[in-house]
Amino acid sequence: MLRNTNPFFYYGLIPISSVLLFFSVRYYYNFLNDGKTTQTIFFKSCSVLIILLIALLAPSNFLFNPLPGNVMLFLTGGLFFSLIGDIALAIPANKAKITGIISFMIVQSLYTSAFFTYTNVDDFIIPAVICVVISLFVLYRLRAMPPAVFILFLLYGIFVSVMTGTAIGGIVTGVHQRAAALFAFGAVMFFLSDILLSLYYLHVFIKKPLDKKTFRGFCIQYSTIFYFIGQYVIAVTMFYFL
């Protein structure tokens, strides 16, 4: 059962925001393919702002009803730094992309903190280790990158793996069950998005069946889809904290 009694929140806000997000992401992806940086940044920012608005208006948000452990503050803060990271990653300059990666490391830290107080270490350690192993397997192929960049990617891989493991562990722990299930789903989508984004730079994984352009296009397309689904579900999670 949703926490808020105002029908607008679940009969109005979620459907309207879903439609707006769909068109915003669609325009973002089209401009991304066309190489139009300004429009890409604008529509990606709009997409994340729509998701952030959902989080801010969620009935269980810290602005309306603070919860112990600052869960809402961590989740909303994560979405805010996602906005910064998305804008930075859309800028061609290398320094901007480094800023984007660091921003998303902060995002993973905040998301992890949100559920850490509700998750037992025994529940999330195994899924976290599995996610780390998968990340390391993919990142191993990136070892030819400049050492500083490789270390940054490696750290980020560990951060997102721990976040995903913590989210999955929240289901096992059984506290805030519905919110935990949604958050875990969103985290897994986020994790898959990052894996595909890594494979975008590792098109050598596909040796014969697909050409480089086709495979890279596949990775970017589904990385984008999984990313926005993940962020959207994480924002909707706030409606289910009881």
Residue frames relative to the residue before (quaternion, step in Angstrom):
aa qw qx qy qz dx dy dz
M 1.0000 0.0000 0.0000 0.0000 0.00 0.00 0.00
L 0.4386 -0.6992 0.4980 0.2661 3.57 -0.92 0.91
R 0.5628 -0.6499 0.4050 0.3112 3.51 -1.09 0.76
N 0.7279 0.4440 -0.2458 0.4611 3.56 0.96 -0.88
T 0.3469 -0.7545 0.5211 0.1972 3.61 -1.02 0.75
N 0.5306 0.6256 -0.4095 0.3993 3.61 1.24 -0.15
P 0.4234 -0.7387 0.4594 0.2530 3.64 -0.49 1.14
F 0.5360 0.6451 -0.4106 0.3578 3.61 1.13 -0.53
F 0.6522 0.5650 -0.3304 0.3825 3.55 0.91 -0.90
Y 0.8166 0.2317 -0.1452 0.5084 3.59 0.84 -0.78
Y 0.6838 0.4139 -0.3078 0.5161 3.63 1.23 -0.14
G 0.7594 0.3506 -0.1924 0.5131 3.57 1.22 -0.32
L 0.7317 0.4635 -0.2640 0.4243 3.55 0.56 -1.18
I 0.7104 0.4675 -0.2808 0.4449 3.58 0.72 -1.03
P 0.6864 0.4615 -0.3195 0.4623 3.69 0.76 -0.85
I 0.6644 0.5046 -0.3105 0.4556 3.60 0.89 -0.93
S 0.6797 0.4857 -0.2928 0.4653 3.56 0.88 -0.94
S 0.6121 0.5581 -0.3475 0.4395 3.59 1.08 -0.69
V 0.6604 0.4962 -0.3007 0.4767 3.57 0.97 -0.88
L 0.6571 0.5081 -0.3052 0.4658 3.58 0.91 -0.92
L 0.6574 0.5125 -0.3082 0.4585 3.56 0.96 -0.88
F 0.6236 0.5562 -0.3391 0.4322 3.58 0.97 -0.85
F 0.7175 0.4385 -0.2608 0.4742 3.59 0.80 -1.00
S 0.6264 0.5405 -0.3383 0.4484 3.58 1.04 -0.72
V 0.6695 0.4813 -0.2903 0.4856 3.58 0.94 -0.90
R 0.6271 0.5425 -0.3391 0.4445 3.57 1.00 -0.78
Y 0.6743 0.4727 -0.2949 0.4846 3.58 0.90 -0.90
Y 0.6104 0.5565 -0.3429 0.4474 3.57 1.03 -0.79
Y 0.6908 0.4825 -0.2817 0.4589 3.58 0.84 -1.00
N 0.6391 0.5289 -0.3280 0.4520 3.60 1.00 -0.78
F 0.6861 0.4650 -0.2810 0.4837 3.56 0.93 -0.90
L 0.5930 0.5624 -0.3617 0.4486 3.58 1.12 -0.63
N 0.6707 0.4933 -0.2891 0.4725 3.57 0.96 -0.86
D 0.6888 0.4729 -0.2749 0.4758 3.56 1.11 -0.69
G 0.4550 -0.7177 0.4271 0.3090 3.58 1.29 -0.12
K 0.4541 0.6744 -0.4584 0.3588 3.59 1.17 0.52
T 0.3139 -0.8235 0.4471 0.1528 3.52 0.00 1.38
T 0.6779 0.5121 -0.3088 0.4276 3.59 0.80 -1.00
Q 0.6912 0.4668 -0.2751 0.4782 3.57 0.87 -0.95
T 0.6080 0.5596 -0.3417 0.4477 3.56 1.12 -0.73
I 0.6670 0.4943 -0.2916 0.4751 3.56 0.91 -0.97
F 0.6517 0.5375 -0.3206 0.4285 3.60 0.92 -0.91
F 0.7511 0.4047 -0.2354 0.4655 3.58 0.70 -1.05
K 0.6056 0.5160 -0.3781 0.4733 3.61 1.09 -0.46
S 0.6327 0.5214 -0.3236 0.4724 3.57 1.04 -0.79
C 0.6373 0.5256 -0.3246 0.4606 3.59 0.98 -0.83
S 0.6432 0.5389 -0.3198 0.4400 3.56 0.98 -0.88
V 0.6966 0.4519 -0.2759 0.4842 3.57 0.88 -0.94
L 0.6195 0.5440 -0.3457 0.4480 3.61 1.05 -0.68
I 0.6117 0.5360 -0.3480 0.4663 3.58 1.06 -0.70
I 0.6630 0.4930 -0.2965 0.4791 3.58 0.96 -0.90
L 0.6454 0.5156 -0.3152 0.4671 3.58 1.00 -0.83
L 0.6229 0.5427 -0.3353 0.4528 3.59 1.04 -0.74
I 0.6126 0.5392 -0.3413 0.4664 3.58 1.04 -0.79
A 0.6703 0.5035 -0.2972 0.4571 3.57 0.92 -0.94
L 0.6797 0.5015 -0.2948 0.4468 3.58 0.93 -0.88
L 0.7240 0.4202 -0.2374 0.4928 3.58 1.11 -0.67
A 0.4231 0.7086 -0.4689 0.3146 3.58 1.26 -0.13
P 0.5443 -0.6722 0.3990 0.3046 3.60 -0.85 0.95
S 0.7204 0.4103 -0.2651 0.4923 3.61 1.08 -0.50
N 0.3781 0.7470 -0.4751 0.2709 3.58 1.28 0.17
F 0.6313 -0.5648 0.3775 0.3739 3.56 -1.17 0.59
L 0.5823 0.5783 -0.3816 0.4253 3.60 1.19 -0.40
F 0.7463 0.3773 -0.1937 0.5130 3.58 1.18 -0.63
N 0.8187 -0.0417 0.1131 0.5614 3.54 0.83 -1.00
P 0.2312 -0.8196 0.5060 0.1373 3.61 0.14 1.24
L 0.1923 -0.7702 0.5997 0.1004 3.57 -1.05 0.84
P 0.6131 -0.5504 0.4043 0.3972 3.60 -1.12 0.53
G 0.7898 0.3269 -0.2353 0.4625 3.55 -1.10 0.70
N 0.3948 -0.7537 0.4549 0.2630 3.60 1.28 0.12
V 0.1359 0.8303 -0.5281 0.1151 3.59 1.07 0.73
M 0.6936 0.4792 -0.2823 0.4578 3.57 0.82 -0.99
L 0.6236 0.5393 -0.3355 0.4557 3.55 1.05 -0.75
F 0.6564 0.5086 -0.3103 0.4628 3.59 0.97 -0.84
L 0.6875 0.4846 -0.2915 0.4555 3.58 0.86 -0.94
T 0.6662 0.4866 -0.3003 0.4787 3.58 0.94 -0.87
G 0.6323 0.5256 -0.3220 0.4693 3.57 1.04 -0.78
G 0.6233 0.5418 -0.3327 0.4554 3.56 1.06 -0.75
L 0.6616 0.4923 -0.3020 0.4783 3.58 0.98 -0.83
F 0.6214 0.5395 -0.3387 0.4561 3.59 1.06 -0.72
F 0.6962 0.4429 -0.2784 0.4915 3.61 0.88 -0.88
S 0.5508 0.5784 -0.3955 0.4535 3.59 1.22 -0.38
L 0.6195 0.5419 -0.3317 0.4611 3.55 1.05 -0.80
I 0.6570 0.4990 -0.3027 0.4772 3.57 0.94 -0.92
G 0.6780 0.5047 -0.2889 0.4495 3.56 0.90 -0.94
D 0.6544 0.5177 -0.3162 0.4515 3.58 0.96 -0.83
I 0.6447 0.5069 -0.3212 0.4736 3.58 0.97 -0.82
A 0.6725 0.5059 -0.2976 0.4509 3.57 0.91 -0.95
L 0.6851 0.4897 -0.2955 0.4512 3.61 0.90 -0.87
A 0.6415 0.5293 -0.3274 0.4485 3.59 1.17 -0.50
I 0.6011 0.5417 -0.3530 0.4698 3.58 1.28 -0.28
P 0.5100 -0.7034 0.4047 0.2853 3.62 -0.74 1.02
A 0.5807 0.6213 -0.3827 0.3610 3.62 1.04 -0.66
N 0.5503 -0.6445 0.4288 0.3129 3.59 -1.00 0.87
K 0.6384 0.5308 -0.3348 0.4457 3.60 0.97 -0.81
A 0.6329 0.5284 -0.3306 0.4593 3.55 1.05 -0.74
K 0.6579 0.5078 -0.3138 0.4591 3.57 0.98 -0.81
I 0.6134 0.5258 -0.3455 0.4775 3.59 1.06 -0.68
T 0.6245 0.5284 -0.3216 0.4768 3.57 1.04 -0.83
G 0.6414 0.5348 -0.3138 0.4518 3.56 1.03 -0.81
I 0.6614 0.5018 -0.3073 0.4651 3.58 0.92 -0.89
I 0.6476 0.5084 -0.3135 0.4731 3.58 0.97 -0.87
S 0.6231 0.5415 -0.3364 0.4532 3.60 1.01 -0.80
F 0.7016 0.4562 -0.2759 0.4728 3.57 0.94 -0.85
M 0.5556 0.5510 -0.4022 0.4754 3.59 1.20 -0.31
I 0.6273 0.5101 -0.3251 0.4904 3.57 1.08 -0.73
V 0.6062 0.5617 -0.3405 0.4485 3.57 1.06 -0.81
Q 0.6825 0.4840 -0.2896 0.4648 3.58 0.83 -1.00
S 0.6289 0.5365 -0.3327 0.4539 3.59 1.04 -0.76
L 0.6745 0.4903 -0.2905 0.4693 3.58 0.96 -0.89
Y 0.6502 0.5028 -0.3204 0.4710 3.59 0.96 -0.81
T 0.6384 0.5222 -0.3233 0.4639 3.57 1.01 -0.81
S 0.6575 0.5186 -0.3004 0.4567 3.57 0.97 -0.91
A 0.5962 0.6056 -0.3570 0.3879 3.58 1.08 -0.76
F 0.8025 0.2666 -0.1344 0.5166 3.57 0.92 -0.87
F 0.4519 0.7195 -0.4461 0.2813 3.58 1.21 -0.22
T 0.6730 0.5065 -0.3020 0.4465 3.58 0.98 -0.84
Y 0.7162 0.4123 -0.2482 0.5054 3.60 1.24 -0.35
T 0.6800 0.4698 -0.2733 0.4921 3.59 1.28 0.03
N 0.3674 -0.7113 0.5557 0.2241 3.56 -0.95 0.87
V 0.5875 -0.5975 0.4147 0.3547 3.57 -1.03 0.80
D 0.6484 0.5373 -0.3183 0.4354 3.60 0.96 -0.84
D 0.6702 0.5177 -0.2972 0.4410 3.57 1.14 -0.61
F 0.7878 0.3386 -0.1901 0.4782 3.59 0.97 -0.72
I 0.5029 0.6877 -0.4288 0.3004 3.63 1.15 -0.33
I 0.6739 0.4987 -0.3083 0.4496 3.62 0.91 -0.86
P 0.6904 0.4456 -0.3108 0.4778 3.66 0.74 -0.87
A 0.6175 0.5447 -0.3477 0.4485 3.60 1.08 -0.68
V 0.6582 0.5043 -0.3087 0.4660 3.59 0.95 -0.89
I 0.6280 0.5316 -0.3325 0.4609 3.60 1.01 -0.82
C 0.6707 0.4929 -0.2947 0.4694 3.58 0.92 -0.92
V 0.6293 0.5273 -0.3328 0.4638 3.60 1.03 -0.77
V 0.6439 0.5214 -0.3216 0.4584 3.59 0.94 -0.87
I 0.6480 0.5066 -0.3183 0.4713 3.60 0.94 -0.86
S 0.6588 0.5131 -0.3052 0.4578 3.57 0.93 -0.90
L 0.6694 0.5024 -0.3003 0.4575 3.58 0.91 -0.91
F 0.6119 0.5535 -0.3446 0.4478 3.57 1.08 -0.74
V 0.6854 0.4630 -0.2763 0.4894 3.57 0.97 -0.91
L 0.6913 0.4974 -0.2805 0.4428 3.57 0.88 -0.96
Y 0.5357 0.6256 -0.4016 0.4003 3.58 1.17 -0.49
R 0.6505 0.5201 -0.3015 0.4641 3.55 1.12 -0.71
L 0.6558 0.5082 -0.3046 0.4678 3.58 1.27 -0.29
R 0.3758 0.7809 -0.4465 0.2227 3.56 1.28 0.05
A 0.5960 0.5784 -0.3641 0.4215 3.60 1.22 -0.36
M 0.5051 0.6492 -0.4200 0.3833 3.58 1.28 -0.18
P 0.6569 -0.4659 0.3837 0.4518 3.62 -1.22 0.27
P 0.6130 -0.6132 0.3529 0.3517 3.62 -0.87 0.94
A 0.6673 0.5111 -0.3160 0.4401 3.60 0.86 -0.92
V 0.6695 0.4869 -0.2927 0.4785 3.58 0.97 -0.86
F 0.6359 0.5372 -0.3239 0.4495 3.57 1.02 -0.84
I 0.6434 0.5157 -0.3189 0.4674 3.59 0.98 -0.86
L 0.6354 0.5285 -0.3239 0.4605 3.59 1.02 -0.81
F 0.6535 0.4969 -0.3004 0.4856 3.57 0.99 -0.87
L 0.6410 0.5379 -0.3185 0.4453 3.55 1.00 -0.84
L 0.6588 0.4998 -0.3011 0.4749 3.57 0.93 -0.90
Y 0.6542 0.5081 -0.3197 0.4601 3.56 0.93 -0.85
G 0.6264 0.5476 -0.3334 0.4434 3.58 1.00 -0.80
I 0.6511 0.4994 -0.3085 0.4812 3.57 1.02 -0.79
F 0.6425 0.5390 -0.3203 0.4406 3.58 0.95 -0.90
V 0.7134 0.4454 -0.2709 0.4682 3.59 0.78 -1.02
S 0.6165 0.5468 -0.3456 0.4489 3.60 1.12 -0.60
V 0.6583 0.4938 -0.3033 0.4804 3.58 0.96 -0.87
M 0.6256 0.5358 -0.3359 0.4569 3.58 1.02 -0.80
T 0.6737 0.4924 -0.2957 0.4650 3.57 0.90 -0.94
G 0.6523 0.5196 -0.3083 0.4578 3.57 0.98 -0.85
T 0.6425 0.5199 -0.3148 0.4667 3.57 1.01 -0.82
A 0.6473 0.5251 -0.3113 0.4565 3.56 1.01 -0.86
I 0.6647 0.4845 -0.3019 0.4820 3.59 0.93 -0.87
G 0.6356 0.5418 -0.3217 0.4460 3.57 1.02 -0.79
G 0.5809 0.5991 -0.3670 0.4111 3.57 1.17 -0.59
I 0.6096 0.5454 -0.3522 0.4548 3.59 1.12 -0.63
V 0.6656 0.5111 -0.2945 0.4572 3.55 0.95 -0.93
T 0.6456 0.5424 -0.3206 0.4315 3.57 0.97 -0.88
G 0.3468 -0.8039 0.4293 0.2217 3.57 1.12 -0.66
V 0.5357 0.5940 -0.4263 0.4225 3.60 1.22 0.23
H 0.8106 0.0262 -0.0772 0.5799 3.59 -0.83 1.00
Q 0.0662 -0.8840 0.4610 0.0417 3.55 0.89 1.04
R 0.6990 0.4624 -0.2899 0.4620 3.60 0.78 -0.96
A 0.6525 0.5009 -0.3122 0.4752 3.55 0.94 -0.87
A 0.6450 0.5288 -0.3187 0.4503 3.58 0.99 -0.84
A 0.6529 0.5146 -0.3135 0.4590 3.59 0.97 -0.85
L 0.6652 0.4926 -0.3026 0.4725 3.57 0.94 -0.87
F 0.6588 0.5113 -0.3078 0.4581 3.55 0.93 -0.92
A 0.6371 0.5251 -0.3246 0.4616 3.59 1.00 -0.80
F 0.6452 0.5130 -0.3201 0.4670 3.58 0.97 -0.84
G 0.6596 0.5056 -0.3004 0.4679 3.56 0.95 -0.91
A 0.6520 0.5203 -0.3095 0.4565 3.57 0.99 -0.84
V 0.6465 0.5083 -0.3199 0.4704 3.59 0.98 -0.82
M 0.6246 0.5233 -0.3334 0.4741 3.60 1.02 -0.76
F 0.6276 0.5311 -0.3133 0.4754 3.56 1.03 -0.87
F 0.6645 0.5132 -0.2929 0.4575 3.57 0.91 -0.97
L 0.6698 0.4907 -0.2952 0.4726 3.59 0.90 -0.93
S 0.6086 0.5557 -0.3436 0.4502 3.56 1.07 -0.74
D 0.6881 0.4761 -0.2799 0.4707 3.57 0.93 -0.90
I 0.6061 0.5402 -0.3538 0.4644 3.58 1.09 -0.66
L 0.6727 0.4878 -0.2909 0.4743 3.57 0.93 -0.92
L 0.6250 0.5318 -0.3372 0.4614 3.56 1.06 -0.73
S 0.6318 0.5128 -0.3264 0.4810 3.58 1.08 -0.71
L 0.6601 0.5061 -0.3021 0.4657 3.55 1.00 -0.85
Y 0.5230 0.6224 -0.4014 0.4219 3.56 1.23 -0.43
Y 0.7235 0.3937 -0.2228 0.5215 3.53 1.08 -0.79
L 0.7119 0.3997 -0.2290 0.5301 3.56 1.32 -0.08
H 0.0834 0.8425 -0.5268 0.0755 3.58 0.88 0.92
V 0.5063 0.6471 -0.4244 0.3806 3.59 1.28 -0.17
F 0.4805 0.6591 -0.4429 0.3721 3.60 1.27 -0.23
I 0.7133 0.3560 -0.2211 0.5618 3.57 1.11 -0.73
K 0.1999 -0.8469 0.4854 0.0850 3.55 -0.21 1.26
K 0.8479 0.1119 -0.0287 0.5174 3.63 0.86 -0.90
P 0.6742 0.5576 -0.3434 0.3415 3.61 0.71 -0.98
L 0.8127 0.1605 -0.0635 0.5566 3.60 0.94 -0.85
D 0.4355 -0.6647 0.5234 0.3075 3.56 -1.07 0.62
K 0.7122 -0.4873 0.2962 0.4093 3.54 -1.26 0.43
K 0.6730 0.5154 -0.3089 0.4312 3.56 0.85 -0.96
T 0.6641 0.5112 -0.3062 0.4515 3.57 0.91 -0.90
F 0.6910 0.4823 -0.2891 0.4542 3.58 0.85 -0.94
R 0.6570 0.5037 -0.3184 0.4617 3.57 0.94 -0.84
G 0.6292 0.5278 -0.3260 0.4682 3.56 1.08 -0.73
F 0.6199 0.5418 -0.3225 0.4671 3.57 1.08 -0.81
C 0.6736 0.5072 -0.2940 0.4501 3.58 0.89 -0.97
I 0.6761 0.4880 -0.3006 0.4629 3.58 0.88 -0.92
Q 0.6488 0.5361 -0.3241 0.4319 3.57 0.92 -0.88
Y 0.7629 0.3755 -0.2170 0.4794 3.57 0.71 -1.04
S 0.5537 0.5672 -0.3974 0.4623 3.58 1.19 -0.38
T 0.6473 0.5141 -0.3039 0.4737 3.57 1.02 -0.84
I 0.6597 0.5144 -0.3028 0.4566 3.57 0.92 -0.95
F 0.6921 0.4758 -0.2814 0.4642 3.59 0.81 -1.00
Y 0.6316 0.5535 -0.3367 0.4259 3.58 1.00 -0.82
F 0.7320 0.4235 -0.2547 0.4690 3.58 0.75 -1.01
I 0.5866 0.5341 -0.3761 0.4788 3.59 1.11 -0.52
G 0.6578 0.5261 -0.3029 0.4458 3.57 0.93 -0.92
Q 0.6900 0.4705 -0.2825 0.4719 3.57 0.83 -0.97
Y 0.6396 0.5297 -0.3260 0.4518 3.58 0.98 -0.82
V 0.6768 0.4852 -0.2959 0.4679 3.58 0.89 -0.92
I 0.6198 0.5312 -0.3435 0.4644 3.60 1.02 -0.74
A 0.6476 0.5042 -0.3204 0.4730 3.61 0.99 -0.79
V 0.6636 0.5001 -0.2996 0.4688 3.60 0.96 -0.88
T 0.4977 0.6662 -0.4133 0.3711 3.59 1.21 -0.49
M 0.6373 0.5715 -0.3305 0.3976 3.56 1.02 -0.80
F 0.6005 0.5607 -0.3663 0.4368 3.59 1.19 -0.36
Y 0.7402 0.4514 -0.2097 0.4520 3.57 1.19 -0.48
F 0.4543 0.6441 -0.4848 0.3791 3.59 1.19 0.30
L 0.1167 -0.8114 0.5724 0.0205 3.54 -0.64 1.16
